[in-house]
Amino acid sequence: MELSKPWQIVRDLAAVIVTALFTFPIFWWALTSIKPSSAIFDKDRVVWFDFVPTWINYGVTLFGQSRSQIAIDSGIGMGVAGEAAYDSRRSIMESIVISVGATTITVIVAVLAAYALSRLRFRGRNAFLNWVLGQRFMPPIAILVPLVLMFKFAGMRDTDNYYMGLVGLMVLYSLINLPIALLLMKSFFDDVPKDVDEAAMIDGATRWQSFSKVVLPMVRGGVAASAVLVFIFSWTEFLLSLFLTTGIRTIPVKIQTFVTSTGNEWGFIAALGTAAALPSFIFILLVQRHLVRGLTLGSLKE
């Protein structure tokens, strides 16, 4: 039933208000990232737009610029040295390596497993699916102590070997994100009629050829959506990286170090947080249609 014109206006107005409420913290976060310290720490009033924008927060965190001299010369900073502590270029590279590696491993395993669960019939199939889904119910902190011991025993702590520390986080993030990626990909494979596989095999294709050359190209949007989702989860993970690594600092852990004994470096926190959020927003916009479709997990039928 189509709503009347007044109710459509009310609906649209409510949607705008709700959207504004949810996006305002992001807007304020981005605005804070270009504020000088005098505007951020103004005790007398809330500074909105009456300040001179500065890119010093981005320069220090993303490009390793000297915090002390630039801040003192321009009169916009707190004049505290130690810029190396705020240079986040290494953390950004480590986060990229870990997130891309975990995404690659997860997507490859999820695609193969989802195709098998969608096309093959075997004993215990439904029970296995329920078990996979159940893995998402366990909070990571519940297995944190065993994970630390296992990583230490396997030599995957970065204190023992830096590169094995990177590999350890990739594998761990893959295991954590595999259930959601598997279920997401299965929903896409289920939407491809089995007649497509059968027709390809009748024409002489093997099961692998049918999968790789016929079915997989038909669900490439789902693969992209799953990859983006896994990347975001790996990119923003904090707890496991904090406890399982010492020298390796992913972006969420690096941001936590900006909370010091002398105060919170809100300008640097906002700059690095805003920059770190941009890839997620871009990727989501690129695959939003496939992502929303996949998250319904078959609840909508055409």
Secondary structure by P-SEA (a helix, b strand, c coil): ccccaaaaaaaaaaaaaaaaaaaaaaaaaaaaaaccccccccccccccccbbbbaaaaaaacccccaaaaaaaacccccccccccccaaaaaaaaaaaaaaaaaaaaaaaaaaaaaaacccccaaaaaaaaaaaccccccccaaaaaaaaaaaacccccccaaaaaaaaaaaaaaaaaaaaaaaaaaaaaaccaaaaaaaaaacccaaaaaaccccccaaaaaaaaaaaaaaaaaaccccccccccccccaaaaaaacccccccaaaaaaaaaaaaaaaaaaaaaacaaaaaaaaacccccc
